[in-house]
């Protein structure tokens, strides 16, 4: 019987297929700002997060037909809150209180946090190139999206930082706990837990819209099917197969995707500084994979 990669402690080397499939997830997440600003009703961040997560989670749970057992009831709930529920809430709070560039720049600290946590919890001692990749990615995102008129808001900055910490902890914990199920089932558990975490806050704190337009429904459908179910399944597949720091470095592709979509769809300007930032981010992502690959291959060969 073929071993489930999510149930083993040994990761195969991050081949090109794993890198491309995992990187597709943050590239899809980069469309969130475009879809939210153009297609979703304003002032509904928590409801949008719940609608994004819960229907996709229930559909995937029906397909996977497997509920948690034993300690995995509370572990799935913890991972769902960290990776989905709390992260989505902080993401939207930051987006409403900060310019997108500031929020993205603060969120870009996530790869560095993952490097530290993976070192502490998984014994994955970081190489100098991993630190360089994290710092380069942070600088690249700042060049890409941080404009001269950017304003700071203490609550917004705190929310963006809390969201980055939340998903960093969730990513490393997912690796540390070795879920004994497929990526589809694990994603279903977390989307359900995250959606159920958000739903009561949305109902208590946000007025329900009087009606939804066709554009609203299309936006929610995209965020739920592609932006949650499909992309998170790819992400957690990558978490199972690749070093945590290498996976986190791929998350830097999200602001690159958002900037490119803004340029192509909304006609937003793309300056030489932004282009340089995008190239620096891509170089940092590449360096992050190179930094992780030798150690991963060595572990796989030793196994």
C-alpha positions in Angstrom: 0.0 0.0 0.0 1.4 3.4 -1.0 2.2 5.6 2.0 0.2 8.8 2.4 2.7 11.7 2.4 0.7 13.5 5.0 1.1 10.6 7.4 4.9 10.3 7.3 7.7 12.3 8.9 10.0 12.1 5.8 9.6 14.6 3.1 10.6 13.9 -0.5 12.8 16.5 -2.1 10.8 19.5 -3.5 10.8 18.7 -7.2 9.6 21.1 -9.8 6.1 19.6 -9.8 5.7 20.1 -6.1 7.0 23.7 -6.3 4.7 24.6 -9.2 1.6 23.0 -7.7 2.2 24.5 -4.3 3.1 27.9 -5.7 -0.2 27.9 -7.7 -2.0 28.3 -4.3 -0.6 31.7 -3.4 -0.9 32.8 -7.0 -4.6 32.1 -6.8 -4.8 33.9 -3.4 -3.4 37.0 -5.1 -6.7 37.4 -6.9 -8.5 37.9 -3.6 -8.1 41.7 -3.5 -9.3 42.0 -7.1 -12.4 39.8 -6.6 -13.2 41.4 -3.2 -12.9 45.0 -4.5 -14.8 44.4 -7.8 -17.4 41.7 -7.1 -18.2 41.4 -3.3 -20.5 43.6 -1.2 -18.5 46.1 0.9 -18.2 46.0 4.6 -18.6 42.2 5.0 -15.1 40.8 5.8 -16.1 38.2 8.3 -19.1 37.0 6.3 -17.0 36.8 3.2 -14.4 34.7 5.0 -17.1 32.3 6.3 -18.7 32.0 2.9 -15.3 31.4 1.4 -14.4 28.6 3.8 -17.5 26.8 5.0 -19.2 25.7 1.7 -16.0 24.5 0.2 -15.1 22.6 3.4 -18.5 20.9 3.6 -18.3 19.9 -0.1 -14.8 18.4 0.3 -15.9 16.7 3.5 -18.8 15.0 1.6 -16.3 13.9 -1.1 -13.6 12.7 1.4 -16.2 11.1 3.7 -13.9 11.0 6.7 -14.3 12.7 10.1 -11.5 13.3 12.6 -10.8 10.6 15.2 -9.4 11.0 18.7 -7.0 13.8 19.2 -7.6 14.9 15.6 -10.9 16.6 16.6 -9.1 19.3 18.5 -6.0 19.3 16.3 -8.1 19.9 13.2 -10.0 22.7 15.0 -6.7 24.3 16.1 -5.3 24.1 12.5 -8.5 25.4 11.1 -8.5 28.4 13.3 -4.8 29.2 12.7 -4.7 28.6 9.0 -8.2 29.7 8.0 -10.5 31.3 10.6 -8.3 33.6 12.6 -6.0 34.2 9.7 -8.9 35.3 7.4 -10.2 37.6 10.1 -6.9 39.3 10.6 -6.3 39.5 6.9 -9.6 41.3 6.3 -9.1 43.6 9.3 -5.7 44.6 8.0 -7.1 45.1 4.5 -9.8 47.5 5.8 -7.5 49.5 8.0 -4.3 49.6 5.9 -3.3 50.3 2.3 -2.8 47.0 0.6 1.0 47.6 0.3 1.4 48.0 4.0 -0.6 44.9 4.8 1.3 42.8 2.2 4.6 44.1 3.5 3.8 43.2 7.1 2.5 39.8 6.0 5.7 39.1 4.2 7.4 38.4 7.6 5.7 35.0 7.5 8.6 33.1 5.8 11.1 34.3 8.5 8.7 33.3 11.2 8.4 29.8 9.7 12.2 29.5 9.5 12.4 30.2 13.2 9.5 27.9 14.2 10.7 25.0 12.0 14.1 25.3 13.6 12.6 25.2 17.1 9.8 22.6 16.6 11.1 20.4 13.8 14.8 20.6 14.2 15.2 22.0 10.7 18.3 24.2 11.2 18.1 27.0 8.7 20.9 27.7 6.3 22.2 31.2 5.6 20.4 31.1 2.3 17.1 30.6 4.0 17.6 33.8 6.0 18.7 35.6 2.9 15.6 34.4 1.0 13.2 35.6 3.8 14.9 39.0 4.1 15.0 39.4 0.3 11.4 38.5 -0.1 10.4 41.0 2.6 12.4 43.8 0.8 11.0 42.7 -2.6 7.4 42.8 -1.4 8.0 46.3 0.1 9.4 47.6 -3.2 6.5 45.9 -5.1 3.6 47.2 -3.2 4.6 49.9 -0.6 3.9 53.3 -2.0 5.3 56.7 -0.8 1.8 57.7 0.5 1.4 54.6 2.7 -0.1 55.3 6.1 0.3 53.3 9.2 -2.5 52.2 11.6 -1.6 50.5 14.8 -4.6 48.1 14.8 -4.1 47.3 11.2 -0.4 46.6 11.5 -1.1 44.4 14.6 -3.7 42.5 12.7 -1.5 41.9 9.7 1.3 40.7 11.9 -1.0 38.5 13.9 -2.3 37.0 10.6 1.3 36.2 9.5 2.1 34.6 12.8 -1.1 32.6 12.8 -0.5 31.0 9.4 3.2 30.5 10.1 2.3 28.6 13.3 -0.4 26.6 11.5 2.0 25.7 8.6 4.6 24.4 11.0 2.1 22.6 13.3 0.6 20.9 10.2 4.1 19.5 9.5 4.8 18.7 13.1 1.6 16.7 13.7 1.8 14.6 10.5 -1.9 14.4 9.7 -2.8 10.7 8.9 -5.2 11.7 6.0 -5.1 12.9 2.4 -4.6 16.6 1.6 -8.3 16.8 0.5 -9.6 15.5 3.9 -7.2 17.7 5.9 -8.3 20.7 3.9 -12.0 19.8 4.4 -11.5 19.6 8.2 -9.7 22.9 8.4 -12.1 24.8 6.1 -15.1 23.6 8.1 -13.4 24.5 11.4 -12.3 27.9 10.1 -15.7 28.7 8.6 -17.5 27.7 11.8 -15.1 29.9 13.8 -15.9 32.9 11.6 -19.7 32.4 11.2 -20.9 33.4 14.7 -18.7 36.5 14.6 -20.0 37.5 11.2 -23.7 37.0 12.2 -23.1 39.0 15.5 -21.0 41.8 14.2 -22.0 42.4 10.6 -25.5 43.2 9.1 -26.5 40.8 6.4 -26.8 42.3 2.9 -30.3 42.9 1.7 -29.6 40.9 -1.5 -26.7 39.4 -3.5 -26.1 40.3 -7.1 -24.9 37.9 -9.8 -21.5 39.4 -9.5 -21.5 38.8 -5.7 -22.4 35.1 -6.3 -19.7 34.7 -8.9 -17.1 36.3 -6.6 -18.0 34.1 -3.7 -18.0 31.0 -6.0 -14.4 31.9 -7.2 -13.1 32.5 -3.7 -14.8 29.3 -2.3 -14.0 26.9 -5.1 -10.6 28.2 -6.3 -9.5 30.5 -3.5 -10.3 28.0 -0.7 -10.9 24.4 -1.7 -8.6 23.9 -4.6 -5.8 26.2 -3.5 -5.7 25.1 0.2 -5.6 21.4 -1.0 -2.5 22.3 -3.1 -1.0 24.2 -0.2 -1.4 21.4 2.4 -0.1 18.9 -0.2 3.0 21.1 -0.4 3.3 21.3 3.4 3.3 17.5 3.5 6.0 17.1 0.7 8.3 20.1 1.2 10.2 21.7 4.0 8.1 24.3 5.9 10.5 27.2 5.0 10.4 26.3 1.3 6.6 26.3 1.4 6.4 29.6 3.2 8.7 31.2 0.7 6.2 30.4 -2.0 3.6 32.5 -0.2 5.5 35.5 -1.4 4.0 34.9 -4.8 0.7 36.2 -3.6 1.5 40.0 -3.7 3.3 39.4 -7.1 0.1 37.9 -8.5 -2.1 40.6 -7.0 0.1 43.3 -8.6 0.1 41.6 -12.0 -3.7 41.2 -11.9 -4.1 44.8 -11.0 -1.9 45.8 -13.9 -3.7 43.5 -16.4 -7.3 43.8 -15.3 -7.6 47.2 -13.6 -5.0 49.1 -15.6 -3.0 50.0 -12.5 0.5 51.4 -13.1 3.6 49.2 -12.8 6.7 51.1 -12.2 10.4 50.2 -12.6 10.7 49.9 -8.8 7.8 47.6 -8.6 9.2 45.4 -11.4 12.5 45.3 -9.6 10.6 44.3 -6.4 8.8 41.5 -8.3 12.1 40.2 -9.6 13.6 40.3 -6.1 10.6 38.3 -4.8 10.9 35.7 -7.5 14.7 35.4 -6.8 14.0 35.0 -3.1 11.4 32.3 -3.8 14.0 30.4 -5.9 16.7 30.9 -3.2 14.3 29.6 -0.6 13.8 26.4 -2.6 17.6 26.0 -3.2 18.3 26.5 0.5 15.9 23.7 1.5 16.6 21.2 -1.2 20.0 19.8 -0.1 18.9 19.1 3.5 15.6 17.5 2.2 17.4 15.2 -0.2 19.8 14.2 2.6 17.0 13.3 4.9 15.2 11.3 2.2 18.4 9.3 1.4 19.0 8.6 5.0 15.5 7.2 5.3 
